[in-house]
Amino acid sequence: MILADFRFIKLSCLFVLLCIGSTGLAQAEIYKSIDSEGHVTYSSTPSRGAKKLGLEPLAPPSRSSRAPSSRARDNASPSDFPRVDSSTQRNRDRTRRKILADELAAEEKLLAEARLSLKQGEAKPDGKMHALQEEVTLHEKNVSALKTELSNLK
């Protein structure tokens, strides 16, 4: 029994040491390049004309034992953060809801068209079935995401 407890403690310590030791392995060199049109690209592999960025590694997240009330205080807006009146915020929310509803309607129309194309493609298979199915799946995911976003609005 004592031997089993000792093995468990030994394995636990080994696991903790491996976790702590492997944090440095996740670090990568980051390179920044700017093409002739001014597009900026960041990559973990060097390329021609790319400059290596000297980024400091992120500190591991600390486990805090703070009470939830102090966390809520940390998430509060700073005192100098711009405020809007409730009427302006309601207008913004209404505009956002309308934009999302318009996007949902357009996406549902595209989904219906994609489903029709898929059905027509099934009638005369010509090797495009996979692409047609992917298009239907994409529009289904977009519709689902937009519905989720709309349901999350106040």
C-alpha positions as CSV (number, residue, x, y, z in Angstrom):
1,M,0.0,0.0,0.0
2,I,2.8,2.4,0.9
3,L,4.7,1.4,-2.1
4,A,1.7,2.2,-4.4
5,D,1.3,5.6,-2.7
6,F,5.0,6.3,-3.3
7,R,4.7,5.4,-7.0
8,F,1.7,7.6,-7.4
9,I,3.6,10.6,-5.8
10,K,6.6,9.8,-7.9
11,L,4.6,9.7,-11.1
12,S,2.7,12.9,-10.1
13,C,6.0,14.7,-9.6
14,L,7.3,13.5,-12.9
15,F,4.2,14.6,-14.7
16,V,4.4,18.1,-13.1
17,L,8.1,18.4,-14.0
18,L,7.4,17.4,-17.6
19,C,4.6,19.9,-17.9
20,I,6.8,22.7,-16.5
21,G,9.7,21.7,-18.7
22,S,7.7,21.5,-21.9
23,T,6.4,25.1,-21.7
24,G,9.6,26.4,-23.4
25,L,9.1,24.0,-26.3
26,A,5.9,25.8,-27.4
27,Q,7.9,28.9,-28.2
28,A,8.5,29.7,-31.9
29,E,10.4,32.3,-33.8
30,I,8.1,34.8,-35.5
31,Y,9.0,36.5,-38.8
32,K,7.4,39.6,-40.3
33,S,7.5,40.3,-44.1
34,I,5.9,43.1,-46.1
35,D,5.3,42.4,-49.8
36,S,5.5,45.0,-52.7
37,E,1.8,45.9,-52.2
38,G,2.3,46.6,-48.5
39,H,0.6,43.4,-47.2
40,V,2.1,42.3,-43.9
41,T,2.6,38.6,-43.2
42,Y,3.6,37.0,-40.0
43,S,5.0,33.5,-40.1
44,S,6.9,30.9,-38.0
45,T,9.1,30.1,-41.0
46,P,11.7,32.5,-42.4
47,S,11.2,33.8,-45.9
48,R,13.1,36.1,-48.2
49,G,13.1,39.6,-46.8
50,A,11.4,38.7,-43.6
51,K,12.6,40.2,-40.3
52,K,12.8,38.1,-37.1
53,L,10.7,39.7,-34.4
54,G,12.3,39.7,-30.9
55,L,9.1,38.8,-28.9
56,E,9.3,38.1,-25.3
57,P,7.7,34.8,-24.3
58,L,4.3,35.1,-22.7
59,A,4.2,34.4,-19.0
60,P,2.2,31.3,-18.1
61,P,-1.3,32.1,-16.8
62,S,-1.4,32.3,-13.1
63,R,-4.1,30.5,-11.1
64,S,-5.8,33.1,-9.0
65,S,-7.8,32.5,-5.9
66,R,-9.6,35.9,-6.1
67,A,-13.2,36.0,-5.4
68,P,-15.7,36.4,-8.4
69,S,-16.6,39.9,-7.3
70,S,-13.0,41.1,-7.8
71,R,-13.0,39.4,-11.3
72,A,-16.1,41.3,-12.2
73,R,-14.4,44.5,-11.1
74,D,-11.4,43.7,-13.3
75,N,-13.7,43.4,-16.3
76,A,-15.4,46.7,-15.7
77,S,-14.7,49.5,-18.1
78,P,-12.0,52.0,-17.2
79,S,-13.2,55.3,-15.8
80,D,-12.0,57.2,-18.9
81,F,-13.7,54.7,-21.3
82,P,-16.2,56.6,-23.6
83,R,-19.8,56.1,-22.6
84,V,-22.9,56.3,-24.7
85,D,-26.4,57.0,-23.6
86,S,-29.0,54.3,-23.6
87,S,-30.8,55.7,-26.7
88,T,-27.6,55.6,-28.7
89,Q,-26.9,52.1,-27.5
90,R,-30.4,50.9,-28.4
91,N,-30.0,52.3,-31.9
92,R,-26.6,50.6,-32.3
93,D,-28.2,47.3,-31.1
94,R,-31.1,47.7,-33.5
95,T,-28.8,48.4,-36.4
96,R,-26.7,45.4,-35.5
97,R,-29.8,43.2,-35.3
98,K,-30.9,44.4,-38.7
99,I,-27.5,43.8,-40.3
100,L,-27.4,40.3,-38.9
101,A,-31.0,39.6,-40.0
102,D,-30.2,40.8,-43.5
103,E,-27.1,38.6,-43.6
104,L,-29.2,35.7,-42.4
105,A,-31.8,36.2,-45.1
106,A,-29.1,36.4,-47.8
107,E,-27.3,33.3,-46.4
108,E,-30.6,31.4,-46.3
109,K,-31.2,32.3,-50.0
110,L,-27.7,31.1,-50.9
111,L,-28.3,27.9,-49.0
112,A,-31.6,27.3,-50.9
113,E,-29.7,27.9,-54.2
114,A,-26.9,25.6,-53.1
115,R,-29.3,22.8,-52.2
116,L,-31.1,23.2,-55.6
117,S,-27.7,23.0,-57.3
118,L,-26.9,19.9,-55.3
119,K,-30.2,18.3,-56.2
120,Q,-29.7,19.1,-59.9
121,G,-26.2,17.7,-59.6
122,E,-27.5,14.4,-58.2
123,A,-29.7,14.0,-61.4
124,K,-26.6,14.2,-63.7
125,P,-23.5,13.3,-61.7
126,D,-20.4,14.9,-63.3
127,G,-17.9,14.7,-60.5
128,K,-18.9,18.1,-58.9
129,M,-21.0,16.5,-56.2
130,H,-18.3,16.9,-53.5
131,A,-17.9,20.6,-54.2
132,L,-21.7,21.1,-54.3
133,Q,-22.0,19.3,-51.0
134,E,-19.3,21.4,-49.5
135,E,-21.1,24.5,-50.6
136,V,-24.3,23.4,-48.9
137,T,-22.4,22.6,-45.7
138,L,-20.7,26.0,-45.7
139,H,-24.0,27.8,-46.1
140,E,-25.6,25.6,-43.4
141,K,-22.8,26.5,-41.0
142,N,-23.1,30.2,-41.8
143,V,-26.9,30.1,-41.2
144,S,-26.4,28.4,-37.9
145,A,-23.7,30.9,-36.8
146,L,-25.9,33.8,-37.7
147,K,-28.9,32.4,-35.8
148,T,-26.6,31.9,-32.8
149,E,-25.4,35.4,-33.0
150,L,-29.0,36.8,-33.3
151,S,-30.1,34.7,-30.3
152,N,-27.2,36.2,-28.2
153,L,-28.4,39.7,-28.7
154,K,-30.2,41.5,-25.9
